[in-house]
Amino acid sequence: MYSTTEEISEACTGQASGEEKRVSADEEQQLAGSKEEFEEEGGGGPSKAGRGEAMKIIVFGASGGTGRELVRQGTTMGHEVTAFVRNPQSIGGIPAIRAAVGDARDGDAVAAAVQGQDAVLSALGARSLRDSTLLPEAMTGILAGMQRHGVKRLIVLGAAGAWPGASSKVSIAGQAIVGMLGLTLLRHAFAAQRAMQKLIRTSDAEWTIVQPPLLLDEPGRGVYRVDGDGLPPRGMRIARGDVAAFMLAQLSSAEWVRKAPFVAW
């Protein structure tokens, strides 16, 4: 059921509050083309994201289920997408993308790939549920590369279960499942998420951590709920495609900057 730590989501708290809302596919399209000014730190004026322009973006974890959706949808939206992968053949079949080959733990390779990008998206997940080091080690290199090359925008796939309290709005049975998984099967995975997210939250990046529940390999619905405090009631599942759509929409919105929203059906 959970083959990678990218698939671990079931509940986690975000730092920011925000009212629950539904987002339709039409609203996502409006967000992607929004002209809302997204001020870069330092007051230099609206960024490409704020002007709704096509951007140069790099996707870490591009060969995973959510990563491939980010690459596919980002390319369709007109962004210039670089996929950071260990094996370029793992992203075959997606046209008009550039592959940066390397190990996510290799800080020099990561920094070289980040150079020249307008934004960084990460959908990294360890292959083993016992791996508690990949996420924080990779994020250390990503943040260092961003700082070195002046890249500010960072959008990261989190896990809605790594922090206590995120499942408070779901059923008692759901809360029990989340708690049990956090103590057993997903103990290392959640520890890795907490370590990674602490690094992000204390950085000077313009970050957004997107916290989904159980990720499904099925077509997205184009309609989902977003909550800044925790998983919405009965919000225990969502398609990877919908998560990717929300992550990409943040390129043109400042609503969830330095916040960790929960997104679920």
VENSULQUI-V683724 format. One record per backbone hydrogen bond with DSSP energy under -0.5 kcal/mol. CO is the residue of the C=O (numbers start at 0). NH is the residue of the N-H. E is the energy in kcal/mol with one decimal. If there is no record, write none. Layout:
CO_NH_E, CO_NH_E
This chain:
0_2_-0.6, 3_6_-1.8, 4_7_-1.2, 17_227_-1.5, 20_225_-2.0, 22_223_-1.0, 23_27_-2.0, 24_28_-2.0, 25_29_-1.9, 26_30_-2.4, 27_31_-2.4, 28_32_-1.2, 30_33_-1.5, 36_38_-0.7, 37_46_-1.6, 39_42_-1.9, 39_43_-0.5, 44_39_-1.3, 46_50_-1.5, 47_52_-2.3, 48_51_-1.4, 54_56_-0.7, 54_79_-2.8, 55_117_-3.4, 55_118_-1.4, 56_81_-2.7, 57_59_-0.6, 57_120_-2.8, 58_61_-0.6, 58_83_-2.6, 59_122_-3.0, 60_63_-1.4, 63_67_-2.7, 64_68_-1.2, 65_69_-2.2, 66_70_-2.3, 67_71_-2.8, 68_72_-2.8, 69_73_-2.4, 70_74_-2.1, 71_75_-2.0, 72_76_-2.0, 73_78_-2.2, 74_77_-1.3, 78_80_-0.9, 79_56_-2.3, 80_97_-2.3, 81_58_-2.8, 81_83_-0.6, 82_84_-0.7, 82_99_-2.6, 83_60_-0.8, 83_61_-1.0, 84_101_-2.2, 86_89_-2.0, 87_90_-1.4, 88_91_-1.4, 90_93_-1.2, 92_94_-0.7, 97_82_-3.2, 98_100_-0.6, 99_84_-2.1, 102_105_-2.2, 104_106_-1.0, 105_109_-2.4, 106_110_-2.6, 107_111_-2.2, 108_112_-1.7, 109_113_-1.9, 110_114_-1.6, 113_116_-2.2, 117_152_-0.6, 118_57_-1.7, 119_154_-2.5, 120_59_-2.8, 121_156_-2.7, 125_4_-1.8, 127_130_-1.5, 128_188_-0.5, 129_131_-0.7, 132_136_-2.4, 133_137_-3.1, 134_138_-2.5, 135_139_-1.9, 136_140_-1.5, 137_141_-2.2, 138_142_-2.8, 139_143_-1.9, 140_144_-2.5, 141_145_-2.5, 142_146_-2.4, 143_147_-2.4, 144_148_-1.9, 145_149_-0.7, 145_150_-2.3, 146_149_-0.6, 149_151_-0.5, 151_205_-2.9, 152_119_-2.4, 153_207_-1.8, 154_121_-2.3, 155_157_-0.6, 155_209_-3.1, 158_160_-2.5, 158_161_-1.6, 159_10_-1.0, 159_11_-0.6, 162_165_-1.1, 164_167_-1.6, 165_230_-2.3, 166_169_-1.3, 170_174_-2.5, 171_175_-2.2, 172_176_-2.2, 173_177_-2.4, 174_178_-2.4, 175_179_-2.4, 176_180_-2.6, 177_181_-2.2, 178_182_-1.1, 179_183_-1.2, 180_185_-2.5, 183_186_-1.6, 185_189_-2.9, 186_190_-1.7, 187_191_-2.3, 188_192_-2.0, 189_193_-2.6, 190_194_-2.3, 191_195_-2.5, 192_196_-2.9, 193_197_-2.0, 194_198_-1.5, 195_199_-2.0, 196_200_-2.8, 197_201_-1.3, 199_202_-1.6, 204_206_-1.4, 205_153_-1.9, 206_257_-4.2, 206_258_-0.7, 207_155_-2.8, 207_209_-0.6, 208_210_-0.6, 209_157_-3.5, 209_211_-0.8, 210_262_-1.5, 211_159_-2.3, 213_237_-1.7, 215_217_-1.4, 215_239_-2.1, 217_240_-0.5, 223_22_-2.2, 224_263_-2.2, 225_20_-1.3, 226_261_-3.3, 231_234_-2.5, 233_235_-1.7, 235_213_-1.3, 236_264_-2.5, 237_215_-2.3, 238_242_-1.8, 239_243_-2.8, 240_244_-2.0, 241_245_-2.1, 242_246_-2.4, 243_247_-2.6, 244_248_-1.8, 245_249_-1.0, 246_249_-0.7, 247_250_-1.6, 248_251_-1.4, 249_252_-1.2, 253_256_-1.4, 255_258_-1.4, 258_208_-1.9, 260_210_-3.0, 261_226_-2.5, 262_212_-0.6, 263_224_-3.7
